[in-house]
Amino acid sequence: MDWGNAFIKKIVRTGDVVAAIEAELNLKGDFKKTDKKVTWIANVESSLTPCILTTFDHLITKDKLEENDKIEDYVNHDSVSSVEALGDINMKTLPVGSIIQFERKGYFRLDRAFDSKTGKAGEFFNVPDGKTVNRYGAKA
């Protein structure tokens, strides 16, 4: 991570999967002006940690309910969303309660640790940052 900018010269695909990328580092480039940003980890199965990133949205879809409003009309039935992700090997030993930053996703608190016996993914809950639109593009 944080090597700098690179020019992508070639993308090798196997079906829909990117198998390799040939790139030329541009260490003098300005990351603030970079159009596309990518973060990756090596695809070494023993080094990957499955995890679930869960975000929560508002419970109602209206800023302020009026006296005659029926709450049933404004309930957000999709207030929880989860996405499966892969993290590096260090996430396998994180204790519950740890707060970490996922690059370009935000801060998350570990609610359920990775289970090394079953391989069950650890689950992280998004820590709200006060923005009106979350990092997934949904209103927060």
N, C-alpha and C positions, 0 to 999 in steps of 0.2 A: 504494500500500500504506500501511497504518497511518493511514488517514484517521480512523478511529474507527468507531462503530456507525452503522447505518442501518436504518430501517424499510422493508421491501419493500412497496410499494403495489400493484405490478402486474408480472406476468411475461408477456411476449409470446413465444409459441412458434411455430415453423414446423415442424410435425410434432413430432419428438422433440427438436429443437434449440431452445435458448433463444436467441431473436433479440435480445431487449432486456429490460431490467429498469428499472422506474421505482422510485426509492427516495428517501427523505427522510433526510438526514444527522441523526444524533443525537449530536453531538460531546460532550455531557455524559454519555453512556451509559458504563457500566463494561464494558470488553471481557471481564473475567473472568466476568461474569454473563451474557454473550451465549450463547444456546443454540446457534446455528448460525454457523459461521465459514466464510467463502468468500474465496479468493484468485483473481484472474484477471489475464490480460494481454490486451491488445487483439488482436483477430483481424485483424491486418494481415499477409498472407502473407509479405511480404518481411522482416518484423520477427520472425518466429517461427523458432526453432531446434529441429529435431527431436532428441530425446534418448531414451535408454533408461535406466531406473532399475532396477538389478539388486540384489536382496537375497539373502543366503545364510543358510540355516538350519543346524541341527546335522546332522552326517552320520549319527548314530545316534539312535534315538528313545527310548532308555532312559538314565537318568542314569548308572548304573553297571552294566556287564555282569558277571554272575556267572560262575563257572568253567565251569558246564555250559551257558551260553547259546551259541546259535549266532549269530554276528554277522549272518548272512544274514537272520535273523528280525527284526533291529532296524535294518536299513539304511533310511535316509530317502531314498526315490527321488524325492522332490519337494523337495530341499534348495536348489534355485535357482529364483527366480522373477523375471521381468522384466515391466516395464510400460512402454508407450510414453508419452511426455509431450512437451509443447511448452514451450520456455523462451523467454526474451526474446533479442533480437538480440546482446546482449553475450556470450552463451554460445558464439557462433560463433568467438570468438578466444581462448577459454580454452586454456592449455597443458596437456598431459597432466600429471597429478599434482596439479592444482588441487583443493582441497577447498572445497566450497560447501554452504550450507544451502538445502534446498528447504523452503519454508514448510510446516509441519505434516507433513513427511515425514522429516526428519532430515538428517544430514550425509552427503555423498557425495563420493567421490574420482573424478576424471575418469580413466578407464582408456584410452579411445580417443577422440581429439578428433573434432569435427565435420569432415567432409571437404567443403570448399567446392566442389570440382570435381564430385563425384558427388552431393552432397547427403545422403550417408550420415550417419545420426544418430551423435552422440557417445554413448559408453556410460559411465555412472557406477555405481560400486560403493558400496553402503551401508557406512558406517563404523559398526560396532557401538557402542552406547552403554551396554551392560551391563544393559539392561532385559531382563526375562524374556519380555515380549511385545513384538514389534516394532510399528511404526506402522501396519502393514497388518493387524494383528489376529492374526498367526500367531505361534506360540511361536518365540522366538529362542534 
